[in-house]
């Protein structure tokens, strides 16, 4: 069992910023995408329940249609869950996810999400490192190509059908 803002002794500020740094970074990226002429990806964002909902109309996939930070700044309400659900319905996507951190999870929130078709899934990892323990910077910097060198006229070992790039659009 967790208490709002406290998970396994974790600092509530750390728990908050682990969620909100990702939420705000995604919001910035989706706002930038929506500002492109004609908004070709159908990017949209909305603040909901102290977090950020964001989605793309051209890719109906949970990685691009998420809510991050719901219930992080304050306990989520049923109205917050309804607003998040409505955002995706109005966007016209059928695949979306609401990432609920352990510090924000409550039986009520789980129930509200379940009533709107959201099931419980696996947790998404959040990684961090204390800034007071950073190693000294090294002046030895080098770079190397990760691509294998190919002889002139060499062919790929993969058949052409495996090398083709495919676009993920409707």
C-alpha positions as CSV (number, residue, x, y, z in Angstrom):
1,X,0.0,0.0,0.0
2,X,1.2,3.4,-0.8
3,X,0.2,6.8,0.5
4,X,-0.2,9.7,-2.0
5,X,3.3,11.1,-2.7
6,X,5.1,8.4,-0.7
7,X,6.2,5.1,-2.1
8,X,8.5,2.8,-0.2
9,X,10.1,5.7,1.6
10,X,10.8,7.6,-1.6
11,X,11.0,11.4,-1.3
12,X,7.6,12.9,-2.5
13,X,9.5,15.5,-4.6
14,X,11.5,12.8,-6.4
15,X,8.3,10.8,-7.1
16,X,6.6,14.0,-8.4
17,X,9.5,15.0,-10.7
18,X,10.1,11.5,-12.0
19,X,6.5,11.6,-13.4
20,X,6.3,15.3,-14.3
21,X,9.7,15.5,-16.1
22,X,8.5,12.9,-18.6
23,X,5.0,14.5,-18.8
24,X,6.3,17.9,-19.5
25,X,8.9,16.7,-22.0
26,X,6.2,14.8,-23.9
27,X,3.9,17.9,-23.8
28,X,6.7,20.0,-25.3
29,X,7.3,17.5,-28.1
30,X,3.6,17.2,-28.9
31,X,3.0,21.0,-28.8
32,X,6.0,21.4,-31.2
33,X,4.5,18.7,-33.5
34,X,1.1,20.4,-33.5
35,X,2.7,23.7,-34.5
36,X,4.0,22.2,-37.8
37,X,2.1,23.6,-40.8
38,X,-1.2,21.6,-41.1
39,X,-0.4,19.6,-38.0
40,X,0.4,16.5,-40.1
41,X,0.5,14.1,-37.1
42,X,-2.7,15.3,-35.5
43,X,-0.8,16.0,-32.3
44,X,-2.8,17.3,-29.4
45,X,-2.2,17.8,-25.6
46,X,-4.3,18.8,-22.6
47,X,-3.5,19.2,-19.0
48,X,-5.7,16.9,-16.9
49,X,-5.6,16.0,-13.1
50,X,-2.3,17.7,-12.6
51,X,-0.7,15.7,-15.5
52,X,-0.6,15.8,-19.2
53,X,-2.6,13.9,-21.8
54,X,-1.1,13.8,-25.3
55,X,-2.0,11.9,-28.5
56,X,-1.5,11.6,-32.3
57,X,-4.4,11.0,-34.6
58,X,-2.2,9.4,-37.3
59,X,-0.8,6.6,-35.1
60,X,-3.4,4.8,-32.9
61,X,-0.9,3.2,-30.5
62,X,-0.5,3.5,-26.8
63,X,3.1,4.8,-26.9
64,X,1.8,8.0,-28.6
65,X,-1.6,8.3,-26.8
66,X,-0.9,8.5,-23.1
67,X,-1.6,10.4,-19.9
68,X,1.4,10.9,-17.6
69,X,1.2,12.5,-14.1
70,X,-2.5,12.0,-13.4
71,X,-2.8,12.1,-9.6
72,X,0.8,13.1,-9.1
73,X,0.4,16.7,-8.0
74,X,-2.8,16.0,-6.1
75,X,-5.1,13.0,-5.8
76,X,-7.0,12.3,-9.0
77,X,-10.8,12.7,-9.2
78,X,-13.4,10.9,-11.2
79,X,-13.8,14.2,-13.3
80,X,-10.0,14.0,-14.1
81,X,-10.4,10.4,-15.4
82,X,-13.5,11.4,-17.4
83,X,-11.6,14.4,-18.9
84,X,-8.7,12.1,-19.9
85,X,-11.0,9.5,-21.4
86,X,-13.0,12.2,-23.3
87,X,-9.7,13.6,-24.7
88,X,-8.9,10.4,-26.4
89,X,-12.5,9.7,-27.6
90,X,-12.6,13.2,-29.1
91,X,-9.2,12.7,-30.7
92,X,-10.6,9.6,-32.4
93,X,-8.1,7.1,-31.1
94,X,-9.0,3.7,-29.8
95,X,-5.6,2.8,-28.1
96,X,-4.5,4.9,-25.1
97,X,-3.0,4.4,-21.7
98,X,-3.1,6.2,-18.4
99,X,0.2,5.7,-16.6
100,X,-0.5,5.7,-12.9
101,X,2.5,5.8,-10.6
102,X,2.3,3.7,-7.4
103,X,2.4,6.9,-5.4
104,X,-0.9,8.1,-7.0
105,X,-2.8,4.8,-7.2
106,X,-5.9,4.3,-5.1
107,X,-8.8,1.8,-5.2
108,X,-11.1,4.6,-6.4
109,X,-8.7,5.6,-9.3
110,X,-8.4,2.0,-10.4
111,X,-12.2,1.7,-10.3
112,X,-12.8,4.9,-12.3
113,X,-10.3,3.9,-14.9
114,X,-11.8,0.4,-15.1
115,X,-15.3,1.8,-15.7
116,X,-13.9,3.6,-18.8
117,X,-12.2,0.5,-20.2
118,X,-8.7,0.9,-18.8
119,X,-7.2,-2.2,-17.3
120,X,-4.2,-2.6,-15.1
121,X,-0.9,-3.4,-16.9
122,X,2.8,-3.5,-16.3
123,X,4.6,-0.7,-14.7
124,X,6.9,1.6,-16.8
125,X,10.4,2.0,-15.3
126,X,11.6,5.4,-14.1
127,X,15.4,5.7,-13.8
128,X,17.2,8.4,-12.0
129,X,20.6,9.1,-10.5
130,X,21.4,11.4,-7.6
131,X,23.2,14.5,-8.9
132,X,25.5,14.6,-5.9
133,X,27.1,11.3,-7.0
134,X,28.0,12.2,-10.6
135,X,31.4,11.0,-11.7
136,X,34.0,13.6,-12.7
137,X,33.8,14.4,-16.4
138,X,36.4,12.7,-18.6
139,X,38.3,14.6,-21.2
140,X,38.8,11.5,-23.3
141,X,36.0,11.6,-25.9
142,X,35.9,9.5,-29.0
143,X,33.4,8.5,-31.5
144,X,33.0,5.5,-33.8
145,X,30.5,4.5,-36.4
146,X,28.0,1.9,-35.2
147,X,27.3,0.8,-38.8
148,X,29.4,-2.0,-40.2
149,X,31.7,-1.0,-43.1
150,X,30.5,-2.2,-46.4
151,X,32.6,-2.9,-49.5
152,X,31.7,-1.0,-52.6
153,X,29.0,-3.1,-54.4
154,X,28.3,-5.3,-51.4
155,X,24.7,-6.4,-50.8
156,X,22.7,-6.7,-47.6
157,X,22.5,-10.2,-46.2
158,X,18.8,-9.6,-45.5
159,X,16.2,-10.1,-48.3
160,X,14.8,-6.9,-49.7
161,X,11.5,-7.4,-47.9
162,X,13.2,-7.2,-44.6
163,X,15.1,-3.9,-45.4
164,X,12.1,-1.9,-46.5
165,X,10.9,0.9,-44.2
166,X,7.2,1.0,-43.6
167,X,5.2,3.9,-42.5
168,X,2.7,3.6,-39.6
169,X,-0.3,5.5,-40.8
170,X,-4.0,4.8,-41.0
